[in-house]
Amino acid sequence: MAKKGNRIQVILECTEHKESGMPGTSRYVTKKNKKNTPDRMEIKKYNPILKRMTVHKEIK
């Protein structure tokens, strides 16, 4: 029987897009190791609607 791994799938959502009030959302799906990164992730990713790099935070 295989044991459950530490890698989980997380969704990253743009923080600046929410504040701008523009329609739509910028989201990315990625994986993280919950033992190495127990806190919520915060990564700079490209937002195609705003056409620039923005901060994306992990959502539940």
C-alpha distance matrix in Angstrom:
0.0 3.8 6.5 9.6 12.3 15.9 17.6 19.1 21.7 25.2 28.6 31.8 35.1 38.6 40.6 44.0 43.8 43.4 46.5 48.6 48.6 48.1 46.3 42.7 39.8 38.2 34.4 31.8 28.0 26.1 22.9 23.0 21.0 21.3 21.4 24.2 26.0 25.8 29.2 30.1 30.7 34.2 35.0 38.1 37.5 40.1 41.3 42.9 45.0 46.6 46.6 45.6 42.9 41.9 39.5 36.4 34.5 31.0 31.2 28.9
3.8 0.0 3.8 6.6 8.8 12.4 13.9 15.8 18.5 22.0 25.5 28.4 31.9 35.3 37.3 40.7 40.6 40.3 43.4 45.4 45.6 45.1 43.4 39.8 36.8 35.0 31.2 28.5 24.7 22.5 19.3 19.3 17.3 18.0 18.1 20.7 22.6 22.6 26.0 26.8 27.2 30.7 31.3 34.4 33.9 36.5 37.9 39.5 41.7 43.2 43.1 42.1 39.3 38.4 36.0 32.9 31.1 27.7 28.2 26.2
6.5 3.8 0.0 3.8 6.3 9.6 11.8 13.7 16.8 20.1 23.7 26.5 30.0 33.4 35.1 38.6 38.7 38.3 41.2 43.4 43.7 43.5 42.0 38.6 35.4 33.7 29.9 27.2 23.5 21.2 17.8 17.2 14.8 14.9 14.9 17.8 19.6 19.3 22.8 23.9 24.6 28.2 29.2 32.5 32.4 35.2 36.5 38.5 40.5 41.8 41.9 40.6 37.7 36.5 33.9 30.8 28.7 25.4 25.8 23.8
9.6 6.6 3.8 0.0 3.8 6.8 8.7 10.1 13.2 16.4 20.0 22.9 26.3 29.7 31.5 35.0 35.0 34.5 37.5 39.7 40.0 39.8 38.3 34.9 31.7 30.0 26.2 23.7 20.1 17.9 14.5 14.0 12.0 11.9 12.6 15.6 16.8 16.4 19.7 20.5 21.3 24.9 25.9 29.3 29.1 31.9 33.1 35.1 37.0 38.3 38.5 37.3 34.4 33.1 30.4 27.3 25.1 21.7 22.1 20.1
12.3 8.8 6.3 3.8 0.0 3.8 5.6 8.0 11.4 14.4 18.2 20.7 24.3 27.5 29.3 32.7 32.9 32.8 35.6 37.7 38.3 38.1 36.8 33.4 30.0 28.0 24.3 21.5 17.9 15.3 11.7 10.9 8.7 9.4 10.0 12.5 13.9 14.2 17.5 18.3 18.6 22.1 22.9 26.2 26.1 29.1 30.6 32.6 34.8 35.9 35.9 34.4 31.4 30.3 27.7 24.7 22.8 19.6 20.6 19.2
15.9 12.4 9.6 6.8 3.8 0.0 3.8 6.4 10.1 12.5 16.3 18.4 22.0 25.0 26.5 29.9 30.5 30.3 32.9 35.2 36.0 36.0 35.0 31.7 28.2 26.1 22.5 19.8 16.6 13.7 10.0 8.1 5.4 5.7 6.5 8.9 10.2 10.5 13.8 14.9 15.2 18.9 19.9 23.4 23.7 26.9 28.5 30.9 32.9 33.7 33.8 32.1 28.9 27.6 24.7 22.0 19.9 16.8 18.1 17.0
17.6 13.9 11.8 8.7 5.6 3.8 0.0 3.8 6.9 9.6 13.3 15.4 19.1 22.2 24.1 27.4 27.7 27.8 30.5 32.6 33.3 33.0 32.0 28.6 25.1 22.9 19.2 16.3 13.0 10.1 6.3 5.4 4.4 6.2 8.4 9.7 10.0 11.1 13.6 13.8 13.5 16.8 17.4 20.7 20.6 23.6 25.1 27.4 29.6 30.5 30.4 28.9 25.9 24.7 22.2 19.3 17.6 14.6 16.1 15.4
19.1 15.8 13.7 10.1 8.0 6.4 3.8 0.0 3.8 6.5 10.2 12.9 16.4 19.7 21.6 25.0 25.0 24.9 27.8 29.9 30.3 30.1 28.9 25.5 22.1 20.2 16.5 14.0 10.6 8.5 5.5 5.6 6.4 6.8 10.2 11.5 10.6 10.9 12.7 12.1 12.2 15.5 16.4 19.7 19.3 22.2 23.2 25.4 27.2 28.3 28.7 27.4 24.6 23.1 20.5 17.3 15.4 12.0 12.9 11.9
21.7 18.5 16.8 13.2 11.4 10.1 6.9 3.8 0.0 3.8 7.1 10.1 13.5 16.9 19.2 22.5 22.1 22.1 25.2 27.0 27.3 26.8 25.5 22.0 18.7 16.8 13.0 10.6 7.1 5.8 4.4 6.6 9.0 9.7 13.3 14.1 12.5 13.0 13.8 12.1 11.7 14.4 14.9 17.8 16.9 19.3 20.1 22.1 23.8 25.2 25.6 24.6 22.1 20.7 18.5 15.0 13.5 10.3 11.0 10.5
25.2 22.0 20.1 16.4 14.4 12.5 9.6 6.5 3.8 0.0 3.8 6.6 10.0 13.4 15.5 18.8 18.7 18.5 21.5 23.5 23.9 23.6 22.6 19.3 15.8 14.0 10.3 8.5 5.9 5.5 5.7 7.1 10.1 10.2 14.0 14.2 11.7 12.0 11.8 9.3 8.8 11.3 12.2 15.0 14.4 17.0 17.4 19.8 21.2 22.2 23.0 21.9 19.3 17.5 15.1 11.6 9.8 6.6 7.4 7.7
28.6 25.5 23.7 20.0 18.2 16.3 13.3 10.2 7.1 3.8 0.0 3.8 6.5 10.2 12.6 15.7 15.1 15.1 18.3 20.0 20.3 19.9 18.8 15.5 12.0 10.3 6.7 5.8 4.6 6.4 8.5 10.2 13.6 13.7 17.4 17.3 14.3 14.7 13.6 10.3 9.5 10.8 11.3 13.5 12.4 14.5 14.3 16.5 17.7 18.9 19.9 19.1 16.9 15.0 13.0 9.2 8.1 5.6 5.8 7.4
31.8 28.4 26.5 22.9 20.7 18.4 15.4 12.9 10.1 6.6 3.8 0.0 3.8 6.9 9.3 12.4 12.3 12.7 15.5 17.2 18.1 17.8 17.3 14.3 10.5 8.3 5.4 5.1 6.3 7.6 10.1 11.3 14.7 15.0 18.4 17.5 14.3 15.0 13.1 9.5 7.9 7.9 8.2 10.0 9.2 11.5 11.4 14.2 15.3 15.9 17.0 15.8 13.4 11.3 9.2 5.4 5.1 4.4 6.1 9.2
35.1 31.9 30.0 26.3 24.3 22.0 19.1 16.4 13.5 10.0 6.5 3.8 0.0 3.8 6.4 9.3 8.7 8.9 12.0 13.5 14.3 14.1 13.8 11.1 7.4 5.9 4.5 6.7 9.0 11.2 13.9 15.0 18.4 18.4 21.7 20.9 17.4 17.8 15.4 11.6 10.4 9.4 9.7 10.5 9.5 11.0 9.7 12.5 12.7 13.3 15.0 14.3 12.5 9.8 8.3 4.9 5.4 6.3 6.7 10.1
38.6 35.3 33.4 29.7 27.5 25.0 22.2 19.7 16.9 13.4 10.2 6.9 3.8 0.0 3.8 5.7 5.6 6.9 9.4 10.5 12.0 11.9 12.5 10.6 7.2 5.6 6.5 8.8 12.0 13.8 16.7 17.6 21.0 21.1 24.2 22.9 19.4 20.1 17.2 13.6 11.9 9.7 9.5 9.0 8.3 9.1 7.4 10.7 10.5 10.2 12.2 11.2 9.7 6.7 5.9 4.2 6.5 9.0 9.9 13.5
40.6 37.3 35.1 31.5 29.3 26.5 24.1 21.6 19.2 15.5 12.6 9.3 6.4 3.8 0.0 3.8 5.6 5.6 6.8 9.1 11.0 12.0 13.4 12.4 9.6 9.0 10.1 12.4 15.1 16.7 19.1 19.4 22.5 22.0 24.9 23.6 19.9 20.1 16.9 13.4 12.4 9.9 10.7 10.3 10.9 12.0 10.3 13.6 12.8 11.6 14.2 12.8 11.3 7.6 6.2 5.9 6.8 9.9 10.4 14.0
44.0 40.7 38.6 35.0 32.7 29.9 27.4 25.0 22.5 18.8 15.7 12.4 9.3 5.7 3.8 0.0 3.8 5.5 5.3 6.3 9.1 10.0 12.3 12.1 10.1 9.7 11.9 14.4 17.7 19.4 22.1 22.6 25.7 25.5 28.3 26.7 23.1 23.6 20.3 16.9 15.6 12.6 12.6 11.1 11.4 11.5 9.4 12.4 11.0 9.0 11.9 10.6 10.0 6.8 7.1 8.3 10.2 13.5 14.2 17.7
43.8 40.6 38.7 35.0 32.9 30.5 27.7 25.0 22.1 18.7 15.1 12.3 8.7 5.6 5.6 3.8 0.0 3.8 5.5 5.2 6.8 6.7 8.6 8.3 6.8 7.3 10.3 13.4 16.8 19.1 22.2 23.2 26.6 26.5 29.6 28.3 24.8 25.2 22.1 18.5 17.3 14.7 14.4 12.9 12.1 11.4 8.3 10.4 8.4 7.5 10.9 10.9 11.1 8.5 9.5 9.5 11.6 14.2 14.2 17.5
43.4 40.3 38.3 34.5 32.8 30.3 27.8 24.9 22.1 18.5 15.1 12.7 8.9 6.9 5.6 5.5 3.8 0.0 3.8 5.6 5.9 7.4 8.8 8.9 7.5 9.2 11.3 14.7 17.6 20.0 22.8 23.6 26.8 26.2 29.4 28.4 24.7 24.6 21.4 17.9 17.4 15.3 15.9 15.2 14.8 14.7 11.7 13.9 11.6 11.2 14.7 14.6 14.5 11.4 11.3 10.7 11.6 13.7 12.8 15.7
46.5 43.4 41.2 37.5 35.6 32.9 30.5 27.8 25.2 21.5 18.3 15.5 12.0 9.4 6.8 5.3 5.5 3.8 0.0 3.8 5.5 8.2 10.8 11.9 11.0 12.4 14.7 17.9 20.8 23.0 25.6 26.1 29.1 28.4 31.3 30.2 26.4 26.3 22.8 19.5 19.1 16.6 17.3 16.2 16.5 16.3 13.5 15.8 13.3 11.9 15.4 15.0 15.1 12.0 12.1 12.6 13.4 16.1 15.6 18.6
48.6 45.4 43.4 39.7 37.7 35.2 32.6 29.9 27.0 23.5 20.0 17.2 13.5 10.5 9.1 6.3 5.2 5.6 3.8 0.0 3.8 5.5 9.0 10.7 10.8 12.2 15.3 18.5 21.9 24.2 27.2 28.1 31.3 31.0 34.0 32.6 29.0 29.2 25.8 22.4 21.5 18.7 18.7 17.0 16.7 15.6 12.5 14.0 11.0 9.4 13.2 13.4 14.5 12.1 13.3 14.1 15.8 18.6 18.2 21.3
48.6 45.6 43.7 40.0 38.3 36.0 33.3 30.3 27.3 23.9 20.3 18.1 14.3 12.0 11.0 9.1 6.8 5.9 5.5 3.8 0.0 3.8 6.5 9.1 10.1 12.6 15.6 19.2 22.3 25.1 28.1 29.2 32.5 32.0 35.2 34.2 30.6 30.4 27.2 23.7 23.2 20.8 21.1 19.7 18.9 17.8 14.3 15.2 11.9 11.4 15.2 16.2 17.3 15.0 16.0 16.0 17.3 19.5 18.4 21.0
48.1 45.1 43.5 39.8 38.1 36.0 33.0 30.1 26.8 23.6 19.9 17.8 14.1 11.9 12.0 10.0 6.7 7.4 8.2 5.5 3.8 0.0 3.8 6.6 8.5 10.9 14.3 17.8 21.1 24.1 27.4 29.0 32.5 32.4 35.7 34.6 31.1 31.3 28.3 24.7 23.7 21.3 20.9 19.2 17.8 16.0 12.3 12.3 8.7 9.1 12.7 14.5 16.1 14.5 16.1 16.0 17.9 20.0 19.2 21.8
46.3 43.4 42.0 38.3 36.8 35.0 32.0 28.9 25.5 22.6 18.8 17.3 13.8 12.5 13.4 12.3 8.6 8.8 10.8 9.0 6.5 3.8 0.0 3.8 7.0 10.1 13.2 16.8 19.8 23.1 26.5 28.4 32.0 31.9 35.4 34.7 31.2 31.3 28.6 24.9 24.0 22.2 21.8 20.4 18.5 16.7 12.9 12.5 9.2 10.9 14.1 16.3 17.8 16.3 17.7 16.7 18.4 19.8 18.5 20.7
42.7 39.8 38.6 34.9 33.4 31.7 28.6 25.5 22.0 19.3 15.5 14.3 11.1 10.6 12.4 12.1 8.3 8.9 11.9 10.7 9.1 6.6 3.8 0.0 3.8 7.1 9.8 13.4 16.2 19.7 23.1 25.2 28.8 28.9 32.5 31.8 28.5 28.8 26.4 22.6 21.5 20.0 19.5 18.4 16.1 14.5 10.9 10.6 8.1 10.6 13.3 15.3 16.3 14.9 16.1 14.5 16.2 17.3 16.1 18.2
39.8 36.8 35.4 31.7 30.0 28.2 25.1 22.1 18.7 15.8 12.0 10.5 7.4 7.2 9.6 10.1 6.8 7.5 11.0 10.8 10.1 8.5 7.0 3.8 0.0 3.8 6.3 10.0 12.9 16.2 19.5 21.5 25.1 25.3 28.8 28.0 24.7 25.1 22.7 18.9 17.8 16.4 15.9 15.1 13.0 12.0 8.8 9.6 8.1 10.1 12.6 13.8 14.0 12.3 12.9 10.9 12.6 13.6 12.7 15.2
38.2 35.0 33.7 30.0 28.0 26.1 22.9 20.2 16.8 14.0 10.3 8.3 5.9 5.6 9.0 9.7 7.3 9.2 12.4 12.2 12.6 10.9 10.1 7.1 3.8 0.0 3.8 7.0 10.5 13.4 16.9 19.0 22.6 23.2 26.6 25.6 22.4 23.3 21.1 17.3 15.5 13.9 12.8 11.9 9.4 8.6 5.9 7.4 7.4 9.1 10.8 11.4 11.1 9.7 10.5 8.4 10.8 12.0 12.2 15.1
34.4 31.2 29.9 26.2 24.3 22.5 19.2 16.5 13.0 10.3 6.7 5.4 4.5 6.5 10.1 11.9 10.3 11.3 14.7 15.3 15.6 14.3 13.2 9.8 6.3 3.8 0.0 3.8 6.8 10.0 13.4 15.6 19.3 19.9 23.4 22.6 19.6 20.4 18.6 14.9 13.2 12.5 11.7 11.8 9.4 9.8 8.4 10.2 11.0 12.7 13.8 13.9 12.7 11.3 11.0 7.8 9.4 9.5 9.7 12.3
31.8 28.5 27.2 23.7 21.5 19.8 16.3 14.0 10.6 8.5 5.8 5.1 6.7 8.8 12.4 14.4 13.4 14.7 17.9 18.5 19.2 17.8 16.8 13.4 10.0 7.0 3.8 0.0 3.8 6.5 10.2 12.7 16.5 17.6 21.0 20.1 17.5 18.8 17.5 14.2 11.9 11.7 10.4 11.0 8.5 9.6 9.7 11.5 13.4 14.9 15.1 14.8 13.0 12.1 11.5 8.3 9.7 9.3 10.5 12.9
28.0 24.7 23.5 20.1 17.9 16.6 13.0 10.6 7.1 5.9 4.6 6.3 9.0 12.0 15.1 17.7 16.8 17.6 20.8 21.9 22.3 21.1 19.8 16.2 12.9 10.5 6.8 3.8 0.0 3.8 7.2 10.2 13.9 15.2 18.7 18.2 15.9 17.1 16.6 13.6 11.8 12.8 12.0 13.5 11.4 13.1 13.5 15.1 17.0 18.7 18.9 18.4 16.4 15.5 14.3 10.9 11.1 9.4 10.4 11.8
26.1 22.5 21.2 17.9 15.3 13.7 10.1 8.5 5.8 5.5 6.4 7.6 11.2 13.8 16.7 19.4 19.1 20.0 23.0 24.2 25.1 24.1 23.1 19.7 16.2 13.4 10.0 6.5 3.8 0.0 3.8 6.9 10.6 12.4 15.7 14.9 13.1 14.9 14.8 12.5 10.3 11.9 11.0 13.1 11.7 14.1 15.4 17.4 19.7 20.8 20.7 19.6 17.0 16.3 14.7 11.6 11.6 9.7 11.6 12.9
22.9 19.3 17.8 14.5 11.7 10.0 6.3 5.5 4.4 5.7 8.5 10.1 13.9 16.7 19.1 22.1 22.2 22.8 25.6 27.2 28.1 27.4 26.5 23.1 19.5 16.9 13.4 10.2 7.2 3.8 0.0 3.8 7.0 9.2 12.3 12.0 10.7 12.5 13.4 11.9 10.3 12.8 12.5 15.3 14.6 17.4 18.9 21.1 23.4 24.3 24.2 22.8 20.0 19.1 17.0 14.0 13.1 10.7 12.7 13.3
23.0 19.3 17.2 14.0 10.9 8.1 5.4 5.6 6.6 7.1 10.2 11.3 15.0 17.6 19.4 22.6 23.2 23.6 26.1 28.1 29.2 29.0 28.4 25.2 21.5 19.0 15.6 12.7 10.2 6.9 3.8 0.0 3.8 6.0 8.9 8.2 7.0 9.1 10.5 9.9 8.5 11.6 12.0 15.4 15.6 18.9 20.6 23.2 25.4 25.9 25.8 24.0 20.8 19.6 17.0 14.4 12.9 10.5 13.0 13.5
21.0 17.3 14.8 12.0 8.7 5.4 4.4 6.4 9.0 10.1 13.6 14.7 18.4 21.0 22.5 25.7 26.6 26.8 29.1 31.3 32.5 32.5 32.0 28.8 25.1 22.6 19.3 16.5 13.9 10.6 7.0 3.8 0.0 3.8 5.5 5.5 6.0 7.9 10.5 11.2 10.7 14.0 14.9 18.4 19.0 22.4 24.2 26.9 29.1 29.4 29.4 27.4 24.0 22.8 20.0 17.6 15.7 13.3 15.5 15.5
21.3 18.0 14.9 11.9 9.4 5.7 6.2 6.8 9.7 10.2 13.7 15.0 18.4 21.1 22.0 25.5 26.5 26.2 28.4 31.0 32.0 32.4 31.9 28.9 25.3 23.2 19.9 17.6 15.2 12.4 9.2 6.0 3.8 0.0 3.8 5.6 5.1 5.0 8.1 9.5 10.3 14.0 15.8 19.5 20.5 24.0 25.4 28.3 30.0 30.3 30.7 28.7 25.3 23.5 20.3 17.9 15.3 12.5 14.3 13.7
21.4 18.1 14.9 12.6 10.0 6.5 8.4 10.2 13.3 14.0 17.4 18.4 21.7 24.2 24.9 28.3 29.6 29.4 31.3 34.0 35.2 35.7 35.4 32.5 28.8 26.6 23.4 21.0 18.7 15.7 12.3 8.9 5.5 3.8 0.0 3.8 5.6 5.8 9.5 11.9 12.7 16.2 18.0 21.7 23.0 26.7 28.4 31.3 33.2 33.2 33.5 31.2 27.7 26.0 22.8 20.7 18.2 15.8 17.7 17.3
24.2 20.7 17.8 15.6 12.5 8.9 9.7 11.5 14.1 14.2 17.3 17.5 20.9 22.9 23.6 26.7 28.3 28.4 30.2 32.6 34.2 34.6 34.7 31.8 28.0 25.6 22.6 20.1 18.2 14.9 12.0 8.2 5.5 5.6 3.8 0.0 3.8 6.2 9.0 11.3 11.1 14.2 15.5 19.1 20.8 24.5 26.5 29.6 31.7 31.4 31.4 28.9 25.2 23.8 20.6 19.0 16.9 15.2 17.8 18.2
26.0 22.6 19.6 16.8 13.9 10.2 10.0 10.6 12.5 11.7 14.3 14.3 17.4 19.4 19.9 23.1 24.8 24.7 26.4 29.0 30.6 31.1 31.2 28.5 24.7 22.4 19.6 17.5 15.9 13.1 10.7 7.0 6.0 5.1 5.6 3.8 0.0 3.8 5.6 7.5 7.5 10.8 12.7 16.4 18.2 21.9 23.6 26.8 28.6 28.3 28.6 26.1 22.5 20.7 17.4 15.7 13.3 11.6 14.3 15.0
25.8 22.6 19.3 16.4 14.2 10.5 11.1 10.9 13.0 12.0 14.7 15.0 17.8 20.1 20.1 23.6 25.2 24.6 26.3 29.2 30.4 31.3 31.3 28.8 25.1 23.3 20.4 18.8 17.1 14.9 12.5 9.1 7.9 5.0 5.8 6.2 3.8 0.0 3.8 6.8 8.7 12.1 14.8 18.6 20.3 24.0 25.2 28.5 29.8 29.6 30.3 28.0 24.5 22.3 18.7 16.8 13.7 11.6 13.4 13.4
29.2 26.0 22.8 19.7 17.5 13.8 13.6 12.7 13.8 11.8 13.6 13.1 15.4 17.2 16.9 20.3 22.1 21.4 22.8 25.8 27.2 28.3 28.6 26.4 22.7 21.1 18.6 17.5 16.6 14.8 13.4 10.5 10.5 8.1 9.5 9.0 5.6 3.8 0.0 3.8 6.4 9.3 12.6 16.2 18.3 21.9 22.8 26.3 27.4 26.8 27.9 25.4 22.0 19.4 15.7 14.0 10.8 9.3 11.3 12.0
30.1 26.8 23.9 20.5 18.3 14.9 13.8 12.1 12.1 9.3 10.3 9.5 11.6 13.6 13.4 16.9 18.5 17.9 19.5 22.4 23.7 24.7 24.9 22.6 18.9 17.3 14.9 14.2 13.6 12.5 11.9 9.9 11.2 9.5 11.9 11.3 7.5 6.8 3.8 0.0 3.8 6.7 10.0 13.6 15.3 18.7 19.4 22.8 23.7 23.3 24.5 22.3 19.1 16.3 12.7 10.6 7.1 5.5 7.9 9.4
30.7 27.2 24.6 21.3 18.6 15.2 13.5 12.2 11.7 8.8 9.5 7.9 10.4 11.9 12.4 15.6 17.3 17.4 19.1 21.5 23.2 23.7 24.0 21.5 17.8 15.5 13.2 11.9 11.8 10.3 10.3 8.5 10.7 10.3 12.7 11.1 7.5 8.7 6.4 3.8 0.0 3.8 6.5 10.2 11.9 15.6 16.7 20.2 21.5 21.0 21.7 19.4 16.0 13.6 10.2 8.2 5.8 5.3 8.9 11.3
34.2 30.7 28.2 24.9 22.1 18.9 16.8 15.5 14.4 11.3 10.8 7.9 9.4 9.7 9.9 12.6 14.7 15.3 16.6 18.7 20.8 21.3 22.2 20.0 16.4 13.9 12.5 11.7 12.8 11.9 12.8 11.6 14.0 14.0 16.2 14.2 10.8 12.1 9.3 6.7 3.8 0.0 3.8 7.1 9.5 13.0 14.2 17.9 19.1 18.1 18.8 16.2 12.7 10.2 6.7 5.7 4.5 6.5 10.1 13.3
35.0 31.3 29.2 25.9 22.9 19.9 17.4 16.4 14.9 12.2 11.3 8.2 9.7 9.5 10.7 12.6 14.4 15.9 17.3 18.7 21.1 20.9 21.8 19.5 15.9 12.8 11.7 10.4 12.0 11.0 12.5 12.0 14.9 15.8 18.0 15.5 12.7 14.8 12.6 10.0 6.5 3.8 0.0 3.8 6.2 9.9 11.8 15.4 17.2 16.2 16.2 13.5 9.9 8.3 5.7 5.4 6.6 8.7 12.3 15.6
38.1 34.4 32.5 29.3 26.2 23.4 20.7 19.7 17.8 15.0 13.5 10.0 10.5 9.0 10.3 11.1 12.9 15.2 16.2 17.0 19.7 19.2 20.4 18.4 15.1 11.9 11.8 11.0 13.5 13.1 15.3 15.4 18.4 19.5 21.7 19.1 16.4 18.6 16.2 13.6 10.2 7.1 3.8 0.0 3.8 7.1 9.3 12.8 14.7 13.3 12.9 9.9 6.2 5.3 4.4 5.9 8.7 11.5 14.7 18.2
37.5 33.9 32.4 29.1 26.1 23.7 20.6 19.3 16.9 14.4 12.4 9.2 9.5 8.3 10.9 11.4 12.1 14.8 16.5 16.7 18.9 17.8 18.5 16.1 13.0 9.4 9.4 8.5 11.4 11.7 14.6 15.6 19.0 20.5 23.0 20.8 18.2 20.3 18.3 15.3 11.9 9.5 6.2 3.8 0.0 3.8 6.5 9.6 12.1 11.4 10.7 8.4 5.4 5.7 6.3 6.4 9.8 12.0 14.8 18.2
40.1 36.5 35.2 31.9 29.1 26.9 23.6 22.2 19.3 17.0 14.5 11.5 11.0 9.1 12.0 11.5 11.4 14.7 16.3 15.6 17.8 16.0 16.7 14.5 12.0 8.6 9.8 9.6 13.1 14.1 17.4 18.9 22.4 24.0 26.7 24.5 21.9 24.0 21.9 18.7 15.6 13.0 9.9 7.1 3.8 0.0 3.8 6.2 9.0 8.6 7.2 5.7 4.3 6.2 8.6 8.9 12.6 14.9 17.1 20.5
41.3 37.9 36.5 33.1 30.6 28.5 25.1 23.2 20.1 17.4 14.3 11.4 9.7 7.4 10.3 9.4 8.3 11.7 13.5 12.5 14.3 12.3 12.9 10.9 8.8 5.9 8.4 9.7 13.5 15.4 18.9 20.6 24.2 25.4 28.4 26.5 23.6 25.2 22.8 19.4 16.7 14.2 11.8 9.3 6.5 3.8 0.0 3.8 5.6 5.6 5.6 5.6 5.9 6.3 9.0 9.0 12.6 14.9 16.3 19.7
42.9 39.5 38.5 35.1 32.6 30.9 27.4 25.4 22.1 19.8 16.5 14.2 12.5 10.7 13.6 12.4 10.4 13.9 15.8 14.0 15.2 12.3 12.5 10.6 9.6 7.4 10.2 11.5 15.1 17.4 21.1 23.2 26.9 28.3 31.3 29.6 26.8 28.5 26.3 22.8 20.2 17.9 15.4 12.8 9.6 6.2 3.8 0.0 3.8 5.6 4.7 7.0 8.7 10.0 12.8 12.6 16.1 18.1 19.1 22.2
45.0 41.7 40.5 37.0 34.8 32.9 29.6 27.2 23.8 21.2 17.7 15.3 12.7 10.5 12.8 11.0 8.4 11.6 13.3 11.0 11.9 8.7 9.2 8.1 8.1 7.4 11.0 13.4 17.0 19.7 23.4 25.4 29.1 30.0 33.2 31.7 28.6 29.8 27.4 23.7 21.5 19.1 17.2 14.7 12.1 9.0 5.6 3.8 0.0 3.8 5.4 8.2 10.5 10.8 13.6 13.5 16.7 18.8 19.3 22.4
46.6 43.2 41.8 38.3 35.9 33.7 30.5 28.3 25.2 22.2 18.9 15.9 13.3 10.2 11.6 9.0 7.5 11.2 11.9 9.4 11.4 9.1 10.9 10.6 10.1 9.1 12.7 14.9 18.7 20.8 24.3 25.9 29.4 30.3 33.2 31.4 28.3 29.6 26.8 23.3 21.0 18.1 16.2 13.3 11.4 8.6 5.6 5.6 3.8 0.0 3.8 5.7 8.3 8.6 11.9 12.8 16.2 18.9 19.8 23.2
46.6 43.1 41.9 38.5 35.9 33.8 30.4 28.7 25.6 23.0 19.9 17.0 15.0 12.2 14.2 11.9 10.9 14.7 15.4 13.2 15.2 12.7 14.1 13.3 12.6 10.8 13.8 15.1 18.9 20.7 24.2 25.8 29.4 30.7 33.5 31.4 28.6 30.3 27.9 24.5 21.7 18.8 16.2 12.9 10.7 7.2 5.6 4.7 5.4 3.8 0.0 3.8 7.2 9.2 12.8 14.0 17.7 20.3 21.7 25.1
45.6 42.1 40.6 37.3 34.4 32.1 28.9 27.4 24.6 21.9 19.1 15.8 14.3 11.2 12.8 10.6 10.9 14.6 15.0 13.4 16.2 14.5 16.3 15.3 13.8 11.4 13.9 14.8 18.4 19.6 22.8 24.0 27.4 28.7 31.2 28.9 26.1 28.0 25.4 22.3 19.4 16.2 13.5 9.9 8.4 5.7 5.6 7.0 8.2 5.7 3.8 0.0 3.8 6.3 10.1 12.0 15.8 18.7 20.6 24.3
42.9 39.3 37.7 34.4 31.4 28.9 25.9 24.6 22.1 19.3 16.9 13.4 12.5 9.7 11.3 10.0 11.1 14.5 15.1 14.5 17.3 16.1 17.8 16.3 14.0 11.1 12.7 13.0 16.4 17.0 20.0 20.8 24.0 25.3 27.7 25.2 22.5 24.5 22.0 19.1 16.0 12.7 9.9 6.2 5.4 4.3 5.9 8.7 10.5 8.3 7.2 3.8 0.0 3.8 7.1 9.3 13.0 16.0 18.4 22.0
41.9 38.4 36.5 33.1 30.3 27.6 24.7 23.1 20.7 17.5 15.0 11.3 9.8 6.7 7.6 6.8 8.5 11.4 12.0 12.1 15.0 14.5 16.3 14.9 12.3 9.7 11.3 12.1 15.5 16.3 19.1 19.6 22.8 23.5 26.0 23.8 20.7 22.3 19.4 16.3 13.6 10.2 8.3 5.3 5.7 6.2 6.3 10.0 10.8 8.6 9.2 6.3 3.8 0.0 3.8 6.4 9.9 13.2 15.4 19.2
39.5 36.0 33.9 30.4 27.7 24.7 22.2 20.5 18.5 15.1 13.0 9.2 8.3 5.9 6.2 7.1 9.5 11.3 12.1 13.3 16.0 16.1 17.7 16.1 12.9 10.5 11.0 11.5 14.3 14.7 17.0 17.0 20.0 20.3 22.8 20.6 17.4 18.7 15.7 12.7 10.2 6.7 5.7 4.4 6.3 8.6 9.0 12.8 13.6 11.9 12.8 10.1 7.1 3.8 0.0 3.8 6.6 10.2 12.7 16.4
36.4 32.9 30.8 27.3 24.7 22.0 19.3 17.3 15.0 11.6 9.2 5.4 4.9 4.2 5.9 8.3 9.5 10.7 12.6 14.1 16.0 16.0 16.7 14.5 10.9 8.4 7.8 8.3 10.9 11.6 14.0 14.4 17.6 17.9 20.7 19.0 15.7 16.8 14.0 10.6 8.2 5.7 5.4 5.9 6.4 8.9 9.0 12.6 13.5 12.8 14.0 12.0 9.3 6.4 3.8 0.0 3.8 6.9 9.3 13.0
34.5 31.1 28.7 25.1 22.8 19.9 17.6 15.4 13.5 9.8 8.1 5.1 5.4 6.5 6.8 10.2 11.6 11.6 13.4 15.8 17.3 17.9 18.4 16.2 12.6 10.8 9.4 9.7 11.1 11.6 13.1 12.9 15.7 15.3 18.2 16.9 13.3 13.7 10.8 7.1 5.8 4.5 6.6 8.7 9.8 12.6 12.6 16.1 16.7 16.2 17.7 15.8 13.0 9.9 6.6 3.8 0.0 3.8 6.4 10.1
31.0 27.7 25.4 21.7 19.6 16.8 14.6 12.0 10.3 6.6 5.6 4.4 6.3 9.0 9.9 13.5 14.2 13.7 16.1 18.6 19.5 20.0 19.8 17.3 13.6 12.0 9.5 9.3 9.4 9.7 10.7 10.5 13.3 12.5 15.8 15.2 11.6 11.6 9.3 5.5 5.3 6.5 8.7 11.5 12.0 14.9 14.9 18.1 18.8 18.9 20.3 18.7 16.0 13.2 10.2 6.9 3.8 0.0 3.8 6.9
31.2 28.2 25.8 22.1 20.6 18.1 16.1 12.9 11.0 7.4 5.8 6.1 6.7 9.9 10.4 14.2 14.2 12.8 15.6 18.2 18.4 19.2 18.5 16.1 12.7 12.2 9.7 10.5 10.4 11.6 12.7 13.0 15.5 14.3 17.7 17.8 14.3 13.4 11.3 7.9 8.9 10.1 12.3 14.7 14.8 17.1 16.3 19.1 19.3 19.8 21.7 20.6 18.4 15.4 12.7 9.3 6.4 3.8 0.0 3.8
28.9 26.2 23.8 20.1 19.2 17.0 15.4 11.9 10.5 7.7 7.4 9.2 10.1 13.5 14.0 17.7 17.5 15.7 18.6 21.3 21.0 21.8 20.7 18.2 15.2 15.1 12.3 12.9 11.8 12.9 13.3 13.5 15.5 13.7 17.3 18.2 15.0 13.4 12.0 9.4 11.3 13.3 15.6 18.2 18.2 20.5 19.7 22.2 22.4 23.2 25.1 24.3 22.0 19.2 16.4 13.0 10.1 6.9 3.8 0.0
